[in-house]
């Protein structure tokens, strides 16, 4: 007699369904608690906690510093970015970033946000410039980077409070923003002008500007940042770099839209 496996199969299917329901939750919500997950899945809190723990272990979600809620993790963000209409953002952006790096001395970055950290996922550097070449893939406290602050500004103040439950912030230099109240004030200005600046906040000798990089439907893909020696970032130079960065980001967005428009089956 063949062993009956229906119960095991149903259990596996239920686990997969629960995982998909939890991941789908993040399409419209920035976080979830164990009790909310239990209600969403119609299961006991202990079962919901196991499902959340599995997704956390796999990197799809991460636990907030308070320990009470879960938010999208780096793996889920990577999938969302990589799956954008099956288009390789880095491949599309590369010629535009190279052109910009030939116009502005310094480093040109593509940056994304994962909770309180800003991650670079591509970088181009002017050849011959007297700067140490950084790792292309690197992570920094978001509030110390122009790009990180730009991306944080797209969150609500309540989301910022959840990311930074305490008042004191990690500092990289003596110029870093060290208190949440200061960060909130700066984020208000960034929301108003839609660009961000940092001078000696991440490294003692560096300055940078950042602008948003948008997708085909104006969804936020990340930030485009220009960095270099701090002495090159006086007000006039900052304005020039912001303008050139905006033009480059707009050109990348137009390219993405054109590629989508000409894909087979696209109206």
C-alpha positions, 0 to 999 in steps of 0.5 A: 500500500502506498503511503498517503502524502496528502497531508504533507502536500497540503501542509507544504502548499499552505506554507508556500501560500502563507509566505506569498500572502506575507510578501504580497502584504508589502506591496501596500504596507511598509511593515507587519507585526506578528498579530497582523500577520496572524490575522492576515493568514488566519492562523495562530500567532505562533504559526505566523511567527514561524512564517515571518522567521522563515522569511527573515532567515532567507533575507526577504524581510528584516526585523525592525530595531524595536523587534515588534515589526517586520519590514521588506529586507534586502533580498525582496528589494533586490528582486523588485529592482532586478525584475523591473520589466526584466530590464537591467538597470545597471546595463541601461544606466552605464553609458549615461553614468560614463558620460557624466563621469567624463563631465564631472570629476569624481565618482558617479553612484547608483544607490538603493536603501535597505532600512537604515543603510544605503547600498551602492550597486554601481559606480563609475569614476573619472580616470586619473582623479586623485581619489582612492577607488572605493568598493563598487558594492558597499554599505554606509549609514543612510543618513550620512550620505546624500543619496541615503538622505534623498531615499530616506526623504521618500519615507514618512516621518512615522516610517523614519521613527520606526527605522530610528526609534532612538534620538541618537544616530550613528556618526561617521565624522564630526559633521554627520547628523547625530540626532533624529530631530536634525535628520527630520529637519533636513528630510523636510528640505530634501522633500521640498527641493528633491535633491540632497547634499552632504559635505564631510558627513560620510568621510572627512574629505568628501562631498556629494549631491544626489537626485532621485532615479525614477522608473517607467511609471515614476516609481523610485528605483534608487538615487543617482549620486555624484561625489568627490573632494569636499573642496569641489562642492561649493554652492555654485559647483553643487548647483552645476552637479545637481543639474547635470545629475538630474539630466542624467537621471531623466535620460535614464528614465526616458531610456527605460520607457523607450525600451518598455514601449518597444518590447514585444506585446507592449502597447 
